[in-house]
């Protein structure tokens, strides 16, 4: 996530305030670093939109359900649950 977010220096209120002030100046000046983060963030948001991921996630879940219904899915959690019931 570091390529698509801005980081602030330090942890104290003074350090954070100074970092926010510097970042605001860089945003206003459209510095190359700010523009690079903006462009990377836009690419990340575009590739992670629900409209792009929704169908893929739905198809994955449907396939997993079908495989489980057919007995084709190895489910270690279910096996662990059943083995714990024996104790």
C-alpha positions as CSV (number, residue, x, y, z in Angstrom):
1,X,0.0,0.0,0.0
2,X,3.0,2.3,0.4
3,X,2.9,3.1,-3.4
4,X,-0.7,4.4,-3.1
5,X,-0.6,6.3,0.2
6,X,1.2,9.1,1.7
7,X,3.3,8.6,4.9
8,X,3.7,11.1,7.6
9,X,7.0,11.4,9.5
10,X,7.2,10.6,13.2
11,X,4.5,10.0,15.8
12,X,4.3,13.1,18.0
13,X,1.6,15.7,17.3
14,X,4.3,18.2,16.2
15,X,5.9,15.7,13.8
16,X,2.5,14.8,12.3
17,X,1.5,18.4,12.0
18,X,4.8,19.3,10.2
19,X,4.3,16.3,7.9
20,X,0.7,17.3,7.1
21,X,1.9,20.8,6.4
22,X,4.6,19.6,4.1
23,X,2.2,17.2,2.3
24,X,-0.3,20.0,1.8
25,X,2.5,22.2,0.2
26,X,3.5,19.3,-2.1
27,X,-0.1,18.7,-3.1
28,X,-0.6,22.4,-3.9
29,X,2.7,22.4,-5.9
30,X,1.7,19.1,-7.6
31,X,5.1,17.7,-6.8
32,X,6.3,14.6,-8.8
33,X,6.1,12.4,-5.7
34,X,2.4,13.5,-5.0
35,X,1.5,13.0,-8.7
36,X,3.1,9.5,-8.7
37,X,1.1,8.5,-5.6
38,X,-2.0,9.9,-7.1
39,X,-1.5,8.0,-10.4
40,X,-0.7,4.7,-8.6
41,X,-3.8,5.2,-6.3
42,X,-6.0,5.7,-9.3
43,X,-4.7,2.6,-11.0
44,X,-5.2,0.6,-7.8
45,X,-8.8,1.9,-7.3
46,X,-9.6,1.1,-11.0
47,X,-8.3,-2.4,-10.7
48,X,-10.1,-3.1,-7.3
49,X,-13.5,-1.6,-8.2
50,X,-16.4,-3.9,-7.3
51,X,-17.5,-3.7,-10.9
52,X,-14.3,-5.4,-11.8
53,X,-14.0,-7.8,-8.9
54,X,-17.6,-8.6,-8.2
55,X,-18.2,-11.0,-11.1
56,X,-14.9,-12.8,-10.5
57,X,-15.6,-13.2,-6.7
58,X,-19.1,-14.4,-7.5
59,X,-17.8,-17.0,-10.0
60,X,-15.1,-18.2,-7.5
61,X,-17.7,-18.6,-4.8
62,X,-20.1,-20.4,-7.1
63,X,-17.3,-22.8,-8.2
64,X,-16.3,-23.5,-4.7
65,X,-19.9,-24.2,-3.7
66,X,-20.4,-26.5,-6.6
67,X,-17.1,-28.4,-5.9
68,X,-18.0,-28.7,-2.2
69,X,-21.5,-30.0,-3.1
70,X,-19.9,-32.5,-5.4
71,X,-17.5,-33.6,-2.6
72,X,-14.5,-32.3,-4.5
73,X,-13.2,-29.8,-1.9
74,X,-10.8,-30.7,0.8
75,X,-11.8,-28.8,3.9
76,X,-9.2,-29.1,6.6
77,X,-11.2,-26.9,9.0
78,X,-14.2,-29.4,8.8
79,X,-11.8,-32.3,9.4
80,X,-10.3,-30.5,12.4
81,X,-13.8,-29.8,13.8
82,X,-14.8,-33.4,13.5
83,X,-11.6,-34.7,15.1
84,X,-12.0,-32.3,18.1
85,X,-15.5,-33.7,18.7
86,X,-13.9,-37.1,19.4
87,X,-12.2,-35.8,22.5
